[in-house]
Amino acid sequence: MTSEQISAGDDDAPALAGAIVYHAGEVCETVDHLWRVLGEVSIPVDGLTDHRQQHKVANGTESMARVYLYQKIYDLAQSEVADRLESRPSLLKTLDLEKVPSQQSLSYVWKQFTEQTKRTLNTAATGIAQEAVDSGVVLEARVPIIPDEDDIEEDGDEPTATREHVRKQGNKIVELARRHAFGEFDSHRADNRVYEDEQILDLFASACLTQGSAHSEGEAGWFLDENDACDDSTFLRVIKQFAMPADQEVSVPLQDQQIEDIVAFTEVFREYLMDSFDTATENILQTIRYEDPFDDRHVVAAVDFTHVPYHVWPWIDKDEQISKSTYPPMVSGYVDDGELKHGYTFATITIVGNDVPIILGIEGVKEHSDWEPTETPADSKADVVARLLSRAQQYVDLDEILLDGGFYARNVRAEINSRGLLYTIPVGKYESDYEAIKHIKSKDGVDAAVNHDVPVGIDGDVDHTAEYLYVPATSDDADGEYAVFVTNRDHVAPDEIAHVTNSYSRRWDIENQYKSVQSYLPKTSSTDYRVRLFNFTFAALLYNLWRLTDFLVKVGMEREIRSPPVVTARTFVRAVGNSLRKAG
C-alpha cells in the first residue's frame, strides 16, 4: 500500500469511525474479551493517514491502529503499553504485531498519525468500549464501571457513585463472571438430558444462598411447580458427575471399597475437579488482568487448613479401639476451641495483604487418623504446600508465604525456600527456646530477640538457615508470655523484628475468607467425597466471584481495594442466584 493511499479519506473520518464501531459490535457477539474484539475488528486503513514509509516498518498501520485503540480504551501511558506488549505474547499476537514496539517507537508512530487520524481512532475507541458494555463483553474492569456524571452524587468531601450505578454495573459484572467461570464445570451427560448443567448450578446457587440442601431445593421446586427444578437424587448425581472425568466410572460403591482404593480413586476426581476450578480461576483473573489486581510490590499469600464438620463419631468402642469400617476416609479429627471435632479438611492458598484476596488454589487433604490402620495413605504437608504453590504461581509472582503453625515442618519450609520465596510461620515453644526467652527477660528495656542462622536440616544435610524471632505474645490463647516465629529472611536485625511479626497479622485475611466460604456451603448428609469436594470448591468459586465483583466496583468508584466491601458477600450470592434464574 502506498503512502498516497494511506493518506486518502480524511474527510470521511466520522463515517470511518462509525464503520469500525459497527463491525466491533458484530465481533462482540462472538468473543468474550475486549482485547479480542480489538484483535478482530476490521480497520480500513485506506481512511487513515500514516506518514511512515510502509516498506520499512515492522508493524503496519492496521496493527498500530489496534495498539492505539487499546491504549485509549484502557487509558494507559505509552510505557505501560510497551511493558504489556513485552510481557504478554498473547496480546502481541492478538493485536497482530510482528515485533514488540518500544515506548520510543510508539511515540514516533503516534506522531506520524495525523490529528484527523487520531480523532478518528479516539472516536472509534469510545464507541467500541460502549459496544462492549452493551454486549456484555469482559472489559478487564476499567471501562464498564466508570460512572457517568448522572451516576455521581456528592456525599461529604468526595463524590461517590450512586447506589443505582453500583447495582446496575455490579449485576453486569456478576453475569460476566458467572458466565466465564461456571461454564468450566461439565457433567458430560448425554445431549438428551432433561436438565442442563446451568439449571443444576442454578439450584446449587440457591442452596448456597439459603444454606439449603439438594432435598430442600428439590422439594421447593416441586411445591412451587418450577419446571427447572429437579429432584434431589438427580441433583446429587449431577454434582458427582461434575467431579468425574467423562470416561471414569465407579464400578463398586465407594463405601464397599478398601480404604486404599478409595484414597486412590479420590485422587482421580480431586485432580479433575481442581482442573475445573483452576480454569475458572484463570477466567476470573482474565477479567481483571489489566487492572493489575496483584500489583503490590511485595505479593503475599497465606496457606492454611479449614475444616467442614462431620458430626458422626468414628468409633464403635474407642476404649477397645474398634472403629467403624464404613467411616469416610477423608474425615479426620481436629481441635477447635479446645474441643475435639471431626470433619473434612481443605487447604487453600489465598492472596493477602494489599492485593485482591483471591483464592488461587484448593487441595482436599487426606490426613491420617487414630482410628485408621497405620499403613493408611495420607497427604504430607509438604506435598500439599507444593501443589498449592504450583497452582498459585500460574497466575501471580509470589514473594512471601504466611503459614499457620500447623505447617511448621522442615520439609514444608524447604519446599518454600527452594522456590525462592520467603516464609513466616509461628512455632510452638520447644526447650531450646526457653533459654532465649529467659535471656530476653534478663535485659532491661528489651522485649524481643532473634536467634540467627539456625540450620534447617533435611536428610542429614543443611537445606537452608532460618531466623527465630521472639516477641511478646499478644493473643489471649498464646502459649506463655512470648510468641516464636521462624522466617528464612537473611539476618533479621533487632529493629526489624516487630515489622516481620506484625506483618504476619495479614494472614488473618484467610480466616475471614473461611467464614465467607463456610457461609456459602449448602447442607448435605452425603458421605460421598465427590459431593463434599464439589461443595467446597463451588463455595470457594463464589467467594472469588464476590471478591472480583467488589474489586471492579471499587475500581470504578476509585476506592481503596482493601476498604470495606461495597458489595457484601450475601448480596453477591443473591445476585448470582437471580442471574442464574434469568439465564435459565
N, C-alpha and C positions, 0 to 999 in steps of 0.2 A: 504493500500500500504506500502511495506517495504522500509527501507532506502536504501537497495541494489537496488531496482527497481528505486527509485528516483535518485540514483547516476549514473545510466546507461545512455549511449548515448551521452557523452560529445564530442565524435569525430564527431557527426552528427550535431553540432551546427549550421553551415551555412544552412544546409537543414531544420533544425527545425525552425530557424528564418524565412526562406522563406515560410515554410508551414503556420506559424502564420500570416504572412503578406498576403499570398494568401487568406486565409479564411477571414481576415479582409476586403479585397477588396470585397468579396462576401457580407459580412454583411453591408458594406457601401451602397449597393444598396437598402437596406430595412429600414435603420434607419436614423434619422435626425441629431443626435449629436454625437460627437466623444466619449464622455464618455459612451454613449450607445453602441458604437462599442466595446469599451473595456469590457463592460459587457457581450457581446455576442460572442466575438471571441473565437475560440477553442484554448486552450493552452495545448498541450500534455506534461503533467508533467513528463512522463517517461524519457524525454530527459533533465530534469532539475535536478540539484543537490541541495538538501536542507538537511542540516545536523541536523535539529531539530528532536526530537522524535515525530513523527506524531500523535501518540495516545494521546499525552498530550497537543497538541496545539489547541487554539480556532479557528484560521484561518489557513486553509491548504495551501499547496504550490500553488495551482492554484489561489486562491483568492489573495494571497500575490503577486504573479507574476503580476496580474492585477493592484494591487496598485503600484508596481514597474514601470510598463509601464506608468501608469497615472502620476507618479512623474516625470519620464524622459521626457515625451512628453510636460508636462506643465512647466518643468524647475522649480520645486518647492523644497524648503527646506523640511526636514523631519517634522519640526514643523508646516509648512504650510499645509502639507498633513494631519497631525494629526488633526489640527484645522478644516479643511474642512470636514473630515470624522465625526468629532464630531458634527458639526453644520448642516450637510446636510444628514439626514437619507436616502433620496432617492439615494444619491451617495453611501452610505454604502450598501444599498440593491442591487444597480446595480452591484457593484463590488463583490457581493456575500460574504460579510463579516458577520460573526456571532457576532462579538464583535468589538467595536471601538478600534483600536490599538493606544497605546500612542507613543510619539516620541521615547521613550526608546525602546519600543518593535519593532518599525520599524528598528531602528539602529541594534538591535540584529538580526532580521531576515536577513537583508542585509548582515551581517557578516557570516550568516550560508549559504548563497548562495555562491557557488564557483565563482571565477573570470570568468571562462568559461561560467557559467550560466548567470552572469550579462552581459557579452559581447553579449550573445545570445539575451537577453532581450533588450539591448541597440540597437542592430541592428534591432530588431523587432519594437521597438518604432519609429525609424526613418522611417522605411518602412510603418508602419501603418499611421503615420502622412501624408506621401506623398500620400498614397491611399485615405485618407480622402480629401486631397486637390483636387486630380484628380476627385473624385466622387462628389464634391460639398457638402460635409457634413459640418454642422455647427461646427466650430472648437473652439468656445469660444475665438476667436481672435488671440491668440499668434502665432500659427503655420503658418497660410496661408500667413501672410503678412511680415514675416521676410525676407528681401531681400537677394538674393544670391550675391556673390561677383560681378558677372557681372551686377547686378542691382544697384550697388553703384557708385556714381560719387563724386569727390572731388569738393567742392564749398566753398571756404573760409576756415575757421578753422575746420569745422565739415563736415564729409561725409554725403551725403543725398541720398535718393532713387531717381532713375531716374523717369522721367515723365511716361515712358512706364511701369515701375513697378507699379506706383500708378494707372495708367489707368487699367492695367490688373487685379491687385488684387482688386481694387475698384469695378470693374464690377462684379467680383466674389461675393463680399460681397453684392452688390446691389441685385443680383439674389437670394442669400441665404435669405436675409432679406425680399425681396418681397414674396418669396415662403412661408415663415413661418409666414407672417403677413397678406397678402391679402386673404389667404385661409380661414381665420376666418369669412369672410363675405359670407353669404349664402342666396340666394334669395328664396330657397325652391320651385323652379319651377319644372315642370314635366320633366321627363327624355328625352322626345322627343322635348325639347325646341330647337329653331333654333340657338340661340346664347348662348354660355356658359358664366358663370359668369366671367371667366377670360377675355373674349372678351369685356364684358361691362366695366370691370375695365381697360382694355386697352384704351378704348375710354375715360374713366374718367381721366386716367393719361395724355392722350393727351390734354384733356380740361384743366387740371391743368397746363400743360406745357405752353400752349398758352393763358391761361386765356380765353378760349373759352367757348362754351356752348353746351348743348345737340343738339340744332339746328345746330350749326356750324360744329360739329363733324359729325352729320348725313349727312349734305349737302356735306361736303368734301368727305365722304365715297362714296356717290352717284356719285359725279363728277369724282372721281378717280377710280370708278368701283372696290372698295375694297369689297370683299365678306364678310369680317368680321366686317363691319360697319353697324350697324342697324340704323333705322330711329329714330328721336328724341322722338317720343311718346313711342316707345319700350324702349329706353334708360331711360327715366324718370320713366316708370312703374317699371323697374327692380330696379332702385335706391330706389324707395319707398318700394319695397319688401325686400331689404337689411335691412330696418329698421322695419320690421314686423315679429313677431313670425309666425310660419307656420300655426297655427290654428286661426289666427286673421284676421278678415275682416272688411272693412269699409262699413257698410250697407247703411249709409246715407252720402253723400258728406260732408266733414268737414265744408265747408262754409255754409252749411244749418243747422248745429247743433247749440245748445245753447253753450254759451261760457264755462259754467261749464263742459259740456260733452266733449268739445274739449280739455280743460285742463286735464281732467281725462284720456282721450284717449292718449294724448300726453305722460303722464307718462308711459303708457304701452310700446310704441315703443321707448321712450327715454331710458328706462331701458334695453330693448333688444339690442339696438344698442350699448349702453355703455358696455354691456357684451362682444360684439364682439371686441370692442376697447380694453377692459381690457385683453382679451385673447391674442390679437395680441401684446399688450404691453408686456405681460408676455413672449411671444415667443421671442420678441426682446431682452428683458433683459436676457433670457436664453443664447442668442448667445454671450453676453459679460459678463456673470456672473463671469467667472473665471479670468477675468481681473480686477475685483473689481472696477466697474465704480463709485461706491459710497463709496470709501474708505477714504474719508476725515474724520478726527476725529470729526468734527462738521458739520453734514449734514444739509443744509439749503434748504428750499423750499419756493417758492413765490406763493401766491394766488392773482389772480386779475381777473377783468372783461375785456372783449373786446366786441366790437360791430361790427356787419356786417350791413352796411347801407341798409335801405329800403326807397327808395325815393318816398314815397307816403304820402300825408297829411292825417291825421286821421279824420279831421273834415269836416262836411258838412257846418256848420256855428259855428265857435268857439265862437263868441260873444254870441250866443244863446245856447251854449253848446250842439249842435246837432252833434253827431259823426256818422261815417259810421258803420252800423251794421255788414258789412262783413269785417271790418278791421282785419287783422291777430292778434289773441290774444297774440301771443308770441312776438310781436313787442312792444317796449316801447321807451320812449323818453330818450335822454341823451344829455349832453352838451360836445361839442368838440371845443376847441379853442374859447370858449365864445359863440358858436353858438348852438342853439337847433337843434338836429337832431333826426332821428328815425331809429331804427334798431333792429336786433335780438341780444340778449345778451347771451354770453357764459362765464363761469368761468372755469379757469384751475388751476391746481397745478403743478408746474414745479421745478425741482431741479436747484438750482442756486449756485453761489459761485465757489468752486474749482472743482466740480464734473461735469460729463457729463450732459448738460442741457436737460434732457428728460422730456416730458410731461407725468405725471403719472395718471392724471385724468381729465375728462371733465364733465361739467354739463351745459346743456341748462337751462337757467334761465327764469322763468316767473315772471316778475315784475308787480306791479300794476301801471296803467297809469291813467292820469286825465280823459281821455275820456271813461273809463270803469266804469260800475256800482261799487258802493262802496263795495259790497259783493263779487266781483270777486276774486277767489283764486289767491294767489301769493306765491312764494317761500320766506321763511325767509332766511336772510343771514347766520344765524347760522346753519340752516339745510344744506344749500349749502356747507358751510365750513366743516361740519361734514361728508358729503358724500365724499367730495374730500379727506379729511384726511384719511378716511377709505380705499379709493381706493389706495392712495399712500402708506399707511402703510402695504399693502400687499407685497410690493416689497422692502422697504428700512426702516431702523430705522432712523426716523427723530429726529432732535434735536431742530430746531428752524423754525418758520414760519414768513415770512415777508409779510405784507398785505398792500394794498392800503388804503388810508384814507377813502374810501367808505365803508370799513368793520369795521370802528370804531363804535362798538356796544357792550354793556355789554354781551349780550348772545353769541356773537362770541368769545369774549375774554374768557368767562367762558368755552366754549366748548374746546378751545385750551388748556387752563390751566388744565382742567380735564384729559387730555391725557398726562400730564407731559411734555408738550412742552413749550418752550419759544416763546414769540411773541414780535414783534416790529411793531408799527403802528403809522403813523403820525396822528395828530388830528388837526382839525380846532380850532382856539382860542375860548375860552369861557371866561366869565367875571372873573372867579376866577383865570385865568391865568395872567391877566393883572397886578395884584399886584406882582406876582412872577417875571414877566419880568421887572417891574418897580424897584424891589429890586435889580435885577442883574445890571441894568444900573446905579444904585446909587453907586456901588462899583467900585473903580478904579482898573484896571487890571483884572477884572473878566468878562468873556464873556459867561459863561454857568452856569447853576444851575440845581438842581434836587429837586423835591418835593417827599419825601419818603412815602411809605406805605399808599398810597391813597386807601381806600376801594372800591372794585367793588361789588356793591350790586345787587342781583338777588332775586326778590320777597320778598324784605324786609330783606333778610339775606346777610351777607358779604360772597361772594364766595371766593375771594382772595384779596390780595393787590397788587398794581402796583406802578411803579415809573414813574413820569412825568419828562421828560428831556427838558430843554430849551436851545437852541443853536442858534447862528446867522444864519439867513436864507441865503442859497446860491443860491436858484432858483430865476430866474428873475420874475416868476409869483407867488412867495410866498406872503402870506397874512401878510404883515408887515415885520418888521426887524428881527423877531425871528420865528423859527420853533419849534413846540412842538411835542414830541414823547412820546408814552406810551409803557412800557415794563413790563413784570411780573418777570424780574430778581430780585434777592434778593439784596436790598440795593446797588444801583449803586453809587460808590464813585465818587467824583468830577473828579478825574483823569481818570475815565473810561467812562465818558460821550461821549467824542469825538470818542472813539473806537466803542461804541454801535451805535451812529448815523451815523458814516462813514460806518459801516458795512451794514447799510440799503441800501447803494447805489448798493449792489449786486442784489437788486430787479429789477434793470433796465435790467437785462438779459431777463426778461419776456417781456419787451417792444420790444426788438429785436426779440424775439420769435414771437410775434404777427405780426410783419412786415413780417416775413417769411411765417407764416401760411396764412396771408391775400394774399400774393403773389401767393400762390398755389390755392386759391379759384377760381373755374370756375364761369362764369357768369350764372345767372338764373333769370327769372322773376316769377318763381313759388312761390305761397304763401303757398304751402303745406309744413308744417314744417318738414315732413319726408325728403324732398329734402334738405331743409336748414340745418338740423341737420347732415345728411349724408355728405353734402359738407364740413362742418366744421370738422367733425370727420375724414374724409379721408384726409383732408389737414393737420390736426394735426398728423396723422399717417405718412404721407410723411415727415413731419418735423422730427419726431422721427427717421425714417429710414435714413434720411440725417445725423442727428447727430450721429447715430450708425456707419454709413459708415465712416464719418470723424474721429470718435474716433478710430476705428480699424486701419485705415490707419496711424494715428498718433502714435499709439502704436508700429506698425511695424517700423516706422521711428524714434522712440524714441523721439518724440516731446512732448512738454508740452500739456496737454489735453486742456487747455484754451487758447492756442495760436490761431492765426487766422486760419480759415478753410483751409485745404489742398484741400478738395473737396467743391466747392461752392454750395449753395442751388440750383441755376439754373442748374448747371452742373449735379447735382444729379438727378433732375427731368427729364432731357433729358435722362440720363442713365436708369431710371426706365421705361420711355416710350419705349426706344429701347429694353430693356429686355422683356417687356410685348409683344411687337410686335414679337420678336423672339419666345417667348413661344407660342404665338397664332398660 
